[in-house]
Amino acid sequence: MPTQTFIADSAADAIGQIRAQLGEDAVVLNVRQLPASGLSRLWQKSRIEVVAHVPEKTAAPAVPTLPEGFEELRRELADIRTRMDAAPPVSVPVAEPVPREVGVRIAIPDAYHHSSGHSWPVAQLLEQTGLSRLPVQRILDAMMAEHGPTPPSTLAAEIALARRVMGRMWRSAPEMPATPERPHVFVGAAGSGKTTALCKWLAQTVLVEGRSAHVWRLDGTTANTAETLSVYGEILGVPVSRFWRGTAEAEGASIAFVDLPGVNWRNPAALAELHRQTSTLGSPHLHLVLNAAYEVPLLLAQARAFAALPLADVIVTHLDEEPRWGKLWNLALGTNLPIRFLSAGQNVPGDFVPASPEKIFTTQFATK
């Protein structure tokens, strides 16, 4: 059936319209916020646009515990999990990019090694894929310590050596016990993609892992206008609270999430207030969300600004807008924070996978 678009004032209004017109089997494909236009934005609440359709009838779902209408989402998430668990090939060059992720396609001519003026041609390649010169020099120093001052005879061998060295430099995100007493709190600048990342993690938790969850959508120094979060909570059957009454409210859930408005990271007072607010949320896991489409100096400046908080790790978003995945190594090597997830696109569930050097290498060193 063709898709239909619904304009609503709230999540409940959107769900009501969809069920009235499409029935209980409707599947939501996309949600976005519609800001009020003109002077009316000063007093009117923003509305939401929801795209939905009724999928063609299929055989009975393999997992009967899922609500009706979610089989299509379950299949997509199962596919994501399969790709997430599949280790990329170690051989160089890597010929097959990660599905739906945008990567730098580097055509390497046979004479590249001999025509380059750099004694280690891989250094130029690393910079081309997004690394800054300081981490490139650190990588080269480690490569020469292992191999000696003379580079290997081919660029492919240099890349293989670089991958081994960089893999040893990677700091893996530690395991986090699943408990609602320690909610996962998403912090970052406005536009970083915090709410979308939360929705993707939430969808995987509920639909793939079959776990229960609780979400808080809290105001900060500014109002939290992420109405889409309430929509997805309604769709997934997950309660979304608007006020913090303590983790006891999540009784019966196996995991908890907190969404906060974006913060002006250049404002010390705003950061101090964020620190105060997060300290009232028990012992939360704080995830810094960074937009990969930003340039490296801005990413590192944001990481330094939010480092005043007891951050656990980094979630990198908007990777569909950034072909130079090598720039992620500037975060991995230039901060004390591990990268936990890589996220691409605005769709939920969409691409949301655990970060690893192999995932980055597959795109960073992809060739034509």
Secondary structure as UniProt FT lines:
FT   STRAND          4..8
FT   HELIX           11..22
FT   TURN            24..25
FT   STRAND          27..34
FT   HELIX           38..42
FT   STRAND          47..53
FT   TURN            64..65
FT   TURN            68..69
FT   HELIX           71..85
FT   TURN            99..100
FT   TURN            110..111
FT   HELIX           112..115
FT   HELIX           121..128
FT   TURN            129..130
FT   HELIX           133..147
FT   HELIX           155..169
FT   TURN            180..181
FT   STRAND          184..187
FT   TURN            190..191
FT   HELIX           194..203
FT   HELIX           204..208
FT   STRAND          213..217
FT   HELIX           227..236
FT   STRAND          240..241
FT   HELIX           247..250
FT   TURN            251..252
FT   STRAND          255..259
FT   TURN            265..266
FT   HELIX           268..279
FT   STRAND          285..291
FT   TURN            292..293
FT   HELIX           296..306
FT   TURN            307..308
FT   STRAND          311..317
FT   HELIX           319..321
FT   HELIX           325..327
FT   HELIX           328..334
FT   STRAND          339..344
FT   STRAND          351..354
FT   HELIX           357..364
FT   STRAND          366..367
//
